[in-house]
Amino acid sequence: VGAALIGILLNAMTIIDIPLLYQNLIKAAILLGAIIVDGIINPRDEQTAQQGDI
């Protein structure tokens, strides 16, 4: 779902003639925002935070 939304967003930005530099900045900001929101919504618990042998 996320990849489709990014694809639609990039297609729309191309159609409205946003320069490629700004397209990449917008895409990076959206991806970074999604990672931050996911980290807030789904925090790591003690079990997943422990690092050890895999």
PDB file of N, CA, C and O in Angstrom, chain B, residues numbered from 101:
ATOM      1  N   VAL B 101       0.830  -1.187   0.000  1.00  0.00           N
ATOM      2  CA  VAL B 101       0.000   0.000   0.000  1.00  0.00           C
ATOM      3  C   VAL B 101       0.877   1.254   0.000  1.00  0.00           C
ATOM      4  O   VAL B 101       0.613   2.205  -0.737  1.00  0.00           O
ATOM      5  N   GLY B 102       1.916   1.247   0.829  1.00  0.00           N
ATOM      6  CA  GLY B 102       2.796   2.413   0.924  1.00  0.00           C
ATOM      7  C   GLY B 102       3.507   2.711  -0.379  1.00  0.00           C
ATOM      8  O   GLY B 102       3.654   3.871  -0.763  1.00  0.00           O
ATOM      9  N   ALA B 103       3.954   1.651  -1.068  1.00  0.00           N
ATOM     10  CA  ALA B 103       4.650   1.853  -2.342  1.00  0.00           C
ATOM     11  C   ALA B 103       3.707   2.443  -3.386  1.00  0.00           C
ATOM     12  O   ALA B 103       4.113   3.283  -4.189  1.00  0.00           O
ATOM     13  N   ALA B 104       2.462   2.011  -3.376  1.00  0.00           N
ATOM     14  CA  ALA B 104       1.482   2.554  -4.319  1.00  0.00           C
ATOM     15  C   ALA B 104       1.224   4.031  -4.041  1.00  0.00           C
ATOM     16  O   ALA B 104       1.117   4.832  -4.970  1.00  0.00           O
ATOM     17  N   LEU B 105       1.124   4.391  -2.767  1.00  0.00           N
ATOM     18  CA  LEU B 105       0.896   5.797  -2.422  1.00  0.00           C
ATOM     19  C   LEU B 105       2.076   6.672  -2.841  1.00  0.00           C
ATOM     20  O   LEU B 105       1.882   7.778  -3.347  1.00  0.00           O
ATOM     21  N   ILE B 106       3.297   6.179  -2.632  1.00  0.00           N
ATOM     22  CA  ILE B 106       4.475   6.934  -3.064  1.00  0.00           C
ATOM     23  C   ILE B 106       4.475   7.065  -4.582  1.00  0.00           C
ATOM     24  O   ILE B 106       4.792   8.131  -5.109  1.00  0.00           O
ATOM     25  N   GLY B 107       4.125   5.998  -5.287  1.00  0.00           N
ATOM     26  CA  GLY B 107       4.061   6.048  -6.746  1.00  0.00           C
ATOM     27  C   GLY B 107       3.038   7.049  -7.242  1.00  0.00           C
ATOM     28  O   GLY B 107       3.306   7.804  -8.177  1.00  0.00           O
ATOM     29  N   ILE B 108       1.870   7.062  -6.625  1.00  0.00           N
ATOM     30  CA  ILE B 108       0.825   8.018  -7.003  1.00  0.00           C
ATOM     31  C   ILE B 108       1.288   9.443  -6.728  1.00  0.00           C
ATOM     32  O   ILE B 108       1.084  10.341  -7.543  1.00  0.00           O
ATOM     33  N   LEU B 109       1.913   9.638  -5.573  1.00  0.00           N
ATOM     34  CA  LEU B 109       2.413  10.962  -5.215  1.00  0.00           C
ATOM     35  C   LEU B 109       3.469  11.443  -6.212  1.00  0.00           C
ATOM     36  O   LEU B 109       3.419  12.586  -6.665  1.00  0.00           O
ATOM     37  N   LEU B 110       4.426  10.574  -6.556  1.00  0.00           N
ATOM     38  CA  LEU B 110       5.471  10.963  -7.507  1.00  0.00           C
ATOM     39  C   LEU B 110       4.885  11.249  -8.885  1.00  0.00           C
ATOM     40  O   LEU B 110       5.317  12.183  -9.561  1.00  0.00           O
ATOM     41  N   ASN B 111       3.907  10.453  -9.302  1.00  0.00           N
ATOM     42  CA  ASN B 111       3.259  10.689 -10.586  1.00  0.00           C
ATOM     43  C   ASN B 111       2.545  12.035 -10.583  1.00  0.00           C
ATOM     44  O   ASN B 111       2.634  12.786 -11.554  1.00  0.00           O
ATOM     45  N   ALA B 112       1.843  12.343  -9.506  1.00  0.00           N
ATOM     46  CA  ALA B 112       1.133  13.621  -9.414  1.00  0.00           C
ATOM     47  C   ALA B 112       2.110  14.793  -9.428  1.00  0.00           C
ATOM     48  O   ALA B 112       1.851  15.813 -10.067  1.00  0.00           O
ATOM     49  N   MET B 113       3.236  14.647  -8.721  1.00  0.00           N
ATOM     50  CA  MET B 113       4.217  15.735  -8.698  1.00  0.00           C
ATOM     51  C   MET B 113       4.848  15.935 -10.069  1.00  0.00           C
ATOM     52  O   MET B 113       5.179  17.061 -10.439  1.00  0.00           O
ATOM     53  N   THR B 114       5.018  14.851 -10.827  1.00  0.00           N
ATOM     54  CA  THR B 114       5.549  14.964 -12.181  1.00  0.00           C
ATOM     55  C   THR B 114       4.545  15.669 -13.086  1.00  0.00           C
ATOM     56  O   THR B 114       4.917  16.520 -13.894  1.00  0.00           O
ATOM     57  N   ILE B 115       3.273  15.311 -12.946  1.00  0.00           N
ATOM     58  CA  ILE B 115       2.234  15.913 -13.782  1.00  0.00           C
ATOM     59  C   ILE B 115       2.127  17.415 -13.531  1.00  0.00           C
ATOM     60  O   ILE B 115       1.938  18.185 -14.472  1.00  0.00           O
ATOM     61  N   ILE B 116       2.245  17.841 -12.265  1.00  0.00           N
ATOM     62  CA  ILE B 116       2.138  19.274 -11.984  1.00  0.00           C
ATOM     63  C   ILE B 116       3.486  19.979 -12.095  1.00  0.00           C
ATOM     64  O   ILE B 116       3.624  21.139 -11.708  1.00  0.00           O
ATOM     65  N   ASP B 117       4.483  19.262 -12.629  1.00  0.00           N
ATOM     66  CA  ASP B 117       5.778  19.834 -13.019  1.00  0.00           C
ATOM     67  C   ASP B 117       6.583  20.378 -11.836  1.00  0.00           C
ATOM     68  O   ASP B 117       7.135  21.476 -11.899  1.00  0.00           O
ATOM     69  N   ILE B 118       6.641  19.596 -10.765  1.00  0.00           N
ATOM     70  CA  ILE B 118       7.512  19.940  -9.639  1.00  0.00           C
ATOM     71  C   ILE B 118       8.914  19.451  -9.997  1.00  0.00           C
ATOM     72  O   ILE B 118       9.067  18.315 -10.446  1.00  0.00           O
ATOM     73  N   PRO B 119       9.938  20.280  -9.807  1.00  0.00           N
ATOM     74  CA  PRO B 119      11.305  19.855 -10.141  1.00  0.00           C
ATOM     75  C   PRO B 119      11.713  18.585  -9.387  1.00  0.00           C
ATOM     76  O   PRO B 119      11.255  18.340  -8.271  1.00  0.00           O
ATOM     77  N   LEU B 120      12.575  17.790 -10.006  1.00  0.00           N
ATOM     78  CA  LEU B 120      12.981  16.503  -9.453  1.00  0.00           C
ATOM     79  C   LEU B 120      13.616  16.645  -8.070  1.00  0.00           C
ATOM     80  O   LEU B 120      13.390  15.803  -7.200  1.00  0.00           O
ATOM     81  N   LEU B 121      14.396  17.685  -7.858  1.00  0.00           N
ATOM     82  CA  LEU B 121      15.018  17.900  -6.550  1.00  0.00           C
ATOM     83  C   LEU B 121      13.955  17.998  -5.461  1.00  0.00           C
ATOM     84  O   LEU B 121      14.082  17.366  -4.412  1.00  0.00           O
ATOM     85  N   TYR B 122      12.920  18.777  -5.700  1.00  0.00           N
ATOM     86  CA  TYR B 122      11.854  18.937  -4.712  1.00  0.00           C
ATOM     87  C   TYR B 122      11.041  17.653  -4.560  1.00  0.00           C
ATOM     88  O   TYR B 122      10.574  17.340  -3.465  1.00  0.00           O
ATOM     89  N   GLN B 123      10.871  16.914  -5.645  1.00  0.00           N
ATOM     90  CA  GLN B 123      10.176  15.632  -5.556  1.00  0.00           C
ATOM     91  C   GLN B 123      10.916  14.695  -4.610  1.00  0.00           C
ATOM     92  O   GLN B 123      10.306  14.034  -3.770  1.00  0.00           O
ATOM     93  N   ASN B 124      12.239  14.647  -4.757  1.00  0.00           N
ATOM     94  CA  ASN B 124      13.037  13.775  -3.892  1.00  0.00           C
ATOM     95  C   ASN B 124      12.999  14.244  -2.443  1.00  0.00           C
ATOM     96  O   ASN B 124      12.939  13.420  -1.531  1.00  0.00           O
ATOM     97  N   LEU B 125      13.031  15.551  -2.218  1.00  0.00           N
ATOM     98  CA  LEU B 125      12.954  16.078  -0.857  1.00  0.00           C
ATOM     99  C   LEU B 125      11.606  15.756  -0.216  1.00  0.00           C
ATOM    100  O   LEU B 125      11.547  15.372   0.952  1.00  0.00           O
ATOM    101  N   ILE B 126      10.538  15.911  -0.970  1.00  0.00           N
ATOM    102  CA  ILE B 126       9.197  15.613  -0.457  1.00  0.00           C
ATOM    103  C   ILE B 126       9.072  14.125  -0.149  1.00  0.00           C
ATOM    104  O   ILE B 126       8.540  13.745   0.895  1.00  0.00           O
ATOM    105  N   LYS B 127       9.566  13.279  -1.064  1.00  0.00           N
ATOM    106  CA  LYS B 127       9.508  11.833  -0.850  1.00  0.00           C
ATOM    107  C   LYS B 127      10.303  11.442   0.395  1.00  0.00           C
ATOM    108  O   LYS B 127       9.838  10.631   1.196  1.00  0.00           O
ATOM    109  N   ALA B 128      11.487  12.006   0.560  1.00  0.00           N
ATOM    110  CA  ALA B 128      12.311  11.696   1.732  1.00  0.00           C
ATOM    111  C   ALA B 128      11.626  12.140   3.019  1.00  0.00           C
ATOM    112  O   ALA B 128      11.660  11.424   4.020  1.00  0.00           O
ATOM    113  N   ALA B 129      11.007  13.313   2.998  1.00  0.00           N
ATOM    114  CA  ALA B 129      10.316  13.816   4.189  1.00  0.00           C
ATOM    115  C   ALA B 129       9.136  12.916   4.555  1.00  0.00           C
ATOM    116  O   ALA B 129       8.899  12.651   5.733  1.00  0.00           O
ATOM    117  N   ILE B 130       8.402  12.452   3.557  1.00  0.00           N
ATOM    118  CA  ILE B 130       7.258  11.577   3.817  1.00  0.00           C
ATOM    119  C   ILE B 130       7.724  10.240   4.382  1.00  0.00           C
ATOM    120  O   ILE B 130       7.130   9.729   5.332  1.00  0.00           O
ATOM    121  N   LEU B 131       8.782   9.667   3.805  1.00  0.00           N
ATOM    122  CA  LEU B 131       9.290   8.391   4.303  1.00  0.00           C
ATOM    123  C   LEU B 131       9.838   8.524   5.723  1.00  0.00           C
ATOM    124  O   LEU B 131       9.591   7.665   6.569  1.00  0.00           O
ATOM    125  N   LEU B 132      10.575   9.590   5.982  1.00  0.00           N
ATOM    126  CA  LEU B 132      11.104   9.818   7.325  1.00  0.00           C
ATOM    127  C   LEU B 132       9.967  10.022   8.322  1.00  0.00           C
ATOM    128  O   LEU B 132      10.010   9.500   9.436  1.00  0.00           O
ATOM    129  N   GLY B 133       8.959  10.776   7.921  1.00  0.00           N
ATOM    130  CA  GLY B 133       7.795  10.978   8.784  1.00  0.00           C
ATOM    131  C   GLY B 133       7.075   9.673   9.081  1.00  0.00           C
ATOM    132  O   GLY B 133       6.630   9.452  10.207  1.00  0.00           O
ATOM    133  N   ALA B 134       6.958   8.804   8.079  1.00  0.00           N
ATOM    134  CA  ALA B 134       6.299   7.514   8.280  1.00  0.00           C
ATOM    135  C   ALA B 134       7.082   6.648   9.259  1.00  0.00           C
ATOM    136  O   ALA B 134       6.489   5.953  10.084  1.00  0.00           O
ATOM    137  N   ILE B 135       8.410   6.684   9.175  1.00  0.00           N
ATOM    138  CA  ILE B 135       9.238   5.908  10.095  1.00  0.00           C
ATOM    139  C   ILE B 135       9.085   6.432  11.521  1.00  0.00           C
ATOM    140  O   ILE B 135       8.979   5.649  12.465  1.00  0.00           O
ATOM    141  N   ILE B 136       9.074   7.742  11.673  1.00  0.00           N
ATOM    142  CA  ILE B 136       8.925   8.344  13.004  1.00  0.00           C
ATOM    143  C   ILE B 136       7.557   8.017  13.598  1.00  0.00           C
ATOM    144  O   ILE B 136       7.462   7.641  14.766  1.00  0.00           O
ATOM    145  N   VAL B 137       6.507   8.159  12.806  1.00  0.00           N
ATOM    146  CA  VAL B 137       5.153   7.856  13.288  1.00  0.00           C
ATOM    147  C   VAL B 137       5.041   6.383  13.662  1.00  0.00           C
ATOM    148  O   VAL B 137       4.436   6.052  14.682  1.00  0.00           O
ATOM    149  N   ASP B 138       5.617   5.490  12.849  1.00  0.00           N
ATOM    150  CA  ASP B 138       5.582   4.065  13.156  1.00  0.00           C
ATOM    151  C   ASP B 138       6.308   3.772  14.467  1.00  0.00           C
ATOM    152  O   ASP B 138       5.856   2.942  15.256  1.00  0.00           O
ATOM    153  N   GLY B 139       7.428   4.446  14.700  1.00  0.00           N
ATOM    154  CA  GLY B 139       8.158   4.258  15.950  1.00  0.00           C
ATOM    155  C   GLY B 139       7.378   4.729  17.160  1.00  0.00           C
ATOM    156  O   GLY B 139       7.498   4.153  18.241  1.00  0.00           O
ATOM    157  N   ILE B 140       6.583   5.767  16.990  1.00  0.00           N
ATOM    158  CA  ILE B 140       5.762   6.278  18.093  1.00  0.00           C
ATOM    159  C   ILE B 140       4.568   5.362  18.347  1.00  0.00           C
ATOM    160  O   ILE B 140       4.232   5.072  19.495  1.00  0.00           O
ATOM    161  N   ILE B 141       3.936   4.912  17.277  1.00  0.00           N
ATOM    162  CA  ILE B 141       2.746   4.075  17.410  1.00  0.00           C
ATOM    163  C   ILE B 141       3.110   2.673  17.896  1.00  0.00           C
ATOM    164  O   ILE B 141       2.386   2.093  18.706  1.00  0.00           O
ATOM    165  N   ASN B 142       4.215   2.130  17.413  1.00  0.00           N
ATOM    166  CA  ASN B 142       4.631   0.769  17.766  1.00  0.00           C
ATOM    167  C   ASN B 142       6.000   0.787  18.446  1.00  0.00           C
ATOM    168  O   ASN B 142       6.999   0.413  17.832  1.00  0.00           O
ATOM    169  N   PRO B 143       6.056   1.219  19.705  1.00  0.00           N
ATOM    170  CA  PRO B 143       7.363   1.270  20.373  1.00  0.00           C
ATOM    171  C   PRO B 143       7.914  -0.136  20.617  1.00  0.00           C
ATOM    172  O   PRO B 143       7.163  -1.107  20.710  1.00  0.00           O
ATOM    173  N   ARG B 144       9.223  -0.220  20.716  1.00  0.00           N
ATOM    174  CA  ARG B 144       9.862  -1.508  20.984  1.00  0.00           C
ATOM    175  C   ARG B 144       9.659  -1.873  22.449  1.00  0.00           C
ATOM    176  O   ARG B 144       9.782  -1.021  23.329  1.00  0.00           O
ATOM    177  N   ASP B 145       9.350  -3.135  22.706  1.00  0.00           N
ATOM    178  CA  ASP B 145       9.251  -3.580  24.089  1.00  0.00           C
ATOM    179  C   ASP B 145      10.600  -4.157  24.514  1.00  0.00           C
ATOM    180  O   ASP B 145      11.544  -4.186  23.724  1.00  0.00           O
ATOM    181  N   GLU B 146      10.689  -4.614  25.759  1.00  0.00           N
ATOM    182  CA  GLU B 146      11.974  -5.086  26.278  1.00  0.00           C
ATOM    183  C   GLU B 146      12.504  -6.276  25.489  1.00  0.00           C
ATOM    184  O   GLU B 146      13.710  -6.389  25.266  1.00  0.00           O
ATOM    185  N   GLN B 147      11.619  -7.153  25.071  1.00  0.00           N
ATOM    186  CA  GLN B 147      12.060  -8.351  24.364  1.00  0.00           C
ATOM    187  C   GLN B 147      12.666  -8.003  23.006  1.00  0.00           C
ATOM    188  O   GLN B 147      13.698  -8.561  22.633  1.00  0.00           O
ATOM    189  N   THR B 148      12.043  -7.094  22.268  1.00  0.00           N
ATOM    190  CA  THR B 148      12.582  -6.741  20.956  1.00  0.00           C
ATOM    191  C   THR B 148      13.747  -5.779  21.067  1.00  0.00           C
ATOM    192  O   THR B 148      14.525  -5.646  20.123  1.00  0.00           O
ATOM    193  N   ALA B 149      13.885  -5.103  22.206  1.00  0.00           N
ATOM    194  CA  ALA B 149      14.984  -4.166  22.377  1.00  0.00           C
ATOM    195  C   ALA B 149      16.282  -4.875  22.761  1.00  0.00           C
ATOM    196  O   ALA B 149      17.363  -4.311  22.596  1.00  0.00           O
ATOM    197  N   GLN B 150      16.187  -6.107  23.272  1.00  0.00           N
ATOM    198  CA  GLN B 150      17.387  -6.844  23.667  1.00  0.00           C
ATOM    199  C   GLN B 150      18.160  -7.265  22.431  1.00  0.00           C
ATOM    200  O   GLN B 150      17.594  -7.765  21.459  1.00  0.00           O
ATOM    201  N   GLN B 151      19.457  -7.054  22.491  1.00  0.00           N
ATOM    202  CA  GLN B 151      20.305  -7.491  21.388  1.00  0.00           C
ATOM    203  C   GLN B 151      21.102  -8.687  21.861  1.00  0.00           C
ATOM    204  O   GLN B 151      21.624  -8.696  22.976  1.00  0.00           O
ATOM    205  N   GLY B 152      21.191  -9.666  21.035  1.00  0.00           N
ATOM    206  CA  GLY B 152      21.938 -10.864  21.388  1.00  0.00           C
ATOM    207  C   GLY B 152      22.198 -11.687  20.148  1.00  0.00           C
ATOM    208  O   GLY B 152      22.083 -11.198  19.024  1.00  0.00           O
ATOM    209  N   ASP B 153      22.547 -12.929  20.362  1.00  0.00           N
ATOM    210  CA  ASP B 153      22.800 -13.821  19.231  1.00  0.00           C
ATOM    211  C   ASP B 153      21.501 -14.098  18.498  1.00  0.00           C
ATOM    212  O   ASP B 153      20.441 -14.278  19.098  1.00  0.00           O
ATOM    213  N   ILE B 154      21.620 -14.126  17.203  1.00  0.00           N
ATOM    214  CA  ILE B 154      20.432 -14.390  16.378  1.00  0.00           C
ATOM    215  C   ILE B 154      20.429 -15.849  15.987  1.00  0.00           C
ATOM    216  O   ILE B 154      19.520 -16.300  15.290  1.00  0.00           O
TER     217      ILE B 154
END
